[in-house]
Amino acid sequence: MRELFKQACKITNSNIILAVPLIVGIKMLDLYTFFSRAHMDSSGKVILASITVLFMSGVLCALWFYMVKGAVALSKKVFVLDVDRANASLGLFKTIPEGIGKFFLSFVGVYLILFFIQLIATPVVYLLGINIIGTLDEASAQGLMQIASDPASNTAMASFVEQLTPAQIVFFGKWSLLFMIATSVIMYLLMLWVPEILYRTANPFVALFTSIAKLFKDFWNTFRIFISLWLMGFVLLFIYTFAVINPLAYLIVSIIMYYFMVYLTVLIFLYYAEKYEK
């Protein structure tokens, strides 16, 4: 398992160019989302913007994950000169049209399936929380309603936090822990979904079930990989929260976060290729 993490790090460093389309794609999505929110004044525009974001996400995922698959395949080849490896890594950009053509509809389907998973999981987690933790008191509910009515207001949020009692802090902490556990479980169940689409079947619905089956066939290894990545991601997210205060620290941590995203994806693809492609 340690060798897998080392090899994934080596592949990421050799193909750091993978971060370029990821960063550009995410920033384009952010800009479009920011622009559309400022101009969505009718239901028609909301629907159009949602469909556009769906298609943009499908294009980004199709081309980027296909490039990651190509980078993992390159790691199996032997290059005499470093310049040959660098040229091969740059050649991954040539696979962009092929990746979009093969998997665009697959990842549009992925996002639609994720939407329905969220629709099912949200009420289940909510009902579970009510039965285990309990419901919110009336005063806290009114405070949350005020924050929801004006989410951009830092004053309302600060005022609400200052008025929390120790019992309310514990209450919200339990709910946060519940949502974190539920999200982590779903993330674990979906860990091999994308590689299954890229390597086995372009049908996202079929790939969902076959990937979960493979997940539990090698439960201990997949669980160790997931826990390791989860802990690394948690530490980075914790640092990122405090780095927002300082622009330079924010820039450095943002670069590390993008690197971690590339490394995480390469590691999962590498595990899948080593386990099932041989």
N, C-alpha and C positions, 0 to 999 in steps of 0.2 A: 504493500500500500504506500509506503514511503517513497518507493521508486516512481510510483504513478504521479505523486505530487511533484517530485523533482522533474520528471519528464514533461509534465504540463507546464511547469515554470520555464523550462528550456524552450518549448514550442512557442510559448507566449512571447518570450524575449526575442526569438528568431523571427517572429511574425507580428511584431508590435504594430505593423502597418494596419492590422485588423482594427485598431482603435479609431482610425480615421473615419471610415464609413459609419461606425457606431456613434461617434461624437457628432458628426455632421447630421446624421439621421435624427438623433434625439433632439438636437437644437432646432432642426427644421420643424419637428413636431411641436416643440415648445412654442416656437414663434407663431405657428399657425393656430395653435390652441389659444394663445394670448390674443391674437388678432381676432379670431372668431368670437371669443367671449365678449369682446368690446362691440361687436356688430350683430350679435344674435338678438334681434328684436321681434322675431316671429317664429312660429313653430316650423315653418318651411325651412328657414335658415338653420334652425337647430338640427333638423333631420339631415340637411345637406352637409353641414359641418361634421356631423357624426359619421356619415358615410365616407366623407373625405378622409377623416382621421383613420377610419377602419382600413381603407385602401392604402393609405400612406404607411400604416403600421405593417400591413401585409407585405408591401414591397420591401420595407426595411428588413423585416425578419427573414424574408425569403433570400435576399441577396447576402445578408450578413451571416446567417447560419450556414449557408452554402459555402461561403468563404472559410468559415471555421472548419467545416468538414474537409475542405481542400488543404487547409494548413495542417490538420492532423494527418492527412494522407502524405503530405510532403515530408513529415517527420520520419516516415518509413523509408525514404529514399536516401541514398548515399551521394553526397556532393564532394567532389575533389577540392574545389575552391569555394571560399566563402562568398565570392562574388556570384557564383552560380546559384547558391542558395538564396542570396538576396534577390537575384533576378527572378527566381522561381516564386519567391514570396510576393514580389511586385506583380507577377503574372496572375495572382489571385484576383486582381481587379478585372481581368478579362473574363472571369467566370460569372460576373454580375448578371449579364443578360440571361445566361443559362439558368442561374439560380432563380431569377424572377419568373422565367417562363415555366420552370418545373414546379415551383412551390408557392407561387403567389396565392392561388386559390386555397391551397392547404392552410396557409396561415391566416387568411381571412376566416376560414372555418374554425381555426384555433381560437380566434378572438370571439367569435359567436358562441362557441362552446364554453369559453371562460365566462361569458356573460350569463349563460344559463346556470353554470356552476355557482356563480355568485348569488343569483336569484334563489337557488336552493339552499346554499350554505348560510346565508345571512339570517333568515328566520329560524333555522335550526340552532345556530349559535345563540341567537337572542332568547329563544325559549329555554335552552339549556342554562343560560346565564340567569334567567329569572328564577328557575327552579333551584339552582345551586347558590347563587349570590343574593338574589332579591331584586326588588324594583327600586327606582330612584325616588327620593322624597320630593315633595311638591316644590320646596324652595330651590333645590338643585335643578329640578326640571325647568323651572322658570328661568333660572340663570343660563342654562344651556340654550333655551329658546331665544334669549336675547343675543347670545353669541352667534347662533345659527342665522338670525335675521341680519346680522352685520359681521360676517366672518373676517373682514379686513380690519376690523377695529381691534387694536391691541388694548385699548382702555377697558373695553368690556371683559376681555379675557383676563387681564390683570386684576380687575375688581372681583371677578368670580373666583379666581384662585386665592386671593387674599382672604375671602370670606369662608373658605372651606375649613371645616372642623376636622380633627384627627380621624374621626369615624368616617367622614365623607372621603378623606384622602385614601383610607384603606379600601373603601367601597370602590372608588374609581380605579385603584390599583388592581383589585381583583378582576374587574371587567377588562382592564388593559391586558392583564396576564391571560385571561380567557381568549381574547381576540388574537393575541400573539401565538398562543398554542394552536388555535384553530387554523390560523394562517400558515404556521409552520407545518402542520400535518398535511394541508392541501399542497403546499410547495413540495413536500417530500413525495407525495403521491404522483406529482406531475414532473418529477425530476428527469425521467428518461423519455418523456413524451416527445420533445423536439428531436433528439437523435433517432427515435423510432420512426419519425416521419421522414427524416433525411436518408436513413439507411434502409428502411424496410418498405414502408407503404406511405404513399402520399395522402391517403385517406385519414384525416385527423381523428375521426370518430373511432375507427378501428385501431389506430395507433395508440389511442388513449388507454384502451383496455389491455392491449398486448404489452404496452410499456409497464403498466401496473403489475401485470403478471410476472414480467422479468424482474421487476423491482423486488418482489417478495421471494423470488427464486434464489436471489443472492442477497438476502435481507441484511446480514451483518455488515457486509462490505459497503452496500449502498447506504446503510444507516450511518456508518462511520464517516463516509465521504460527506454526507449531508450535514452531520453534526459538526465536522471540521469546518466546512464552508460557512455554516450558520454562525459559529462562534467568531470566525474571522470577520464576517459581515457585520455582526453585532458590535464588535469592537470598533470597526471603521465608522459605523453609523453613530456610535457614541462620540467618537472624536470629531466627526463631521458636524455634530450638533453644536459643539463649542467653537469649532473653527470658523463659523459664520461671523463671529465678532471681528476677526482680523482678516482683511482682504488677502494678504499674502498667504496666511495659513489656509484660508478657504480655497485658494487656487491650488496649493500643493495637495491638499486632501482631496479635492475634486479630481486631480490627475490620478491619484492613488485609487480612487473609487472606480474610475474608468478602467484602469489597469486590472483591478480586481474583477470587474465584470467580464473582461476578456479572459482572464485566467480561470474564472469559475466555469465559463462556457467551454473553454478548451479542455479543462479537466473532465467534465462530464462526457464530452464527445470522445475523449481519449479512453476513458473507462469503457464506454459502450463499444468502441472499435476493438479494444483489446479483448473484451469479454465475448463479444458476439460476432465480430467479423472474421476472427481467426477460424 
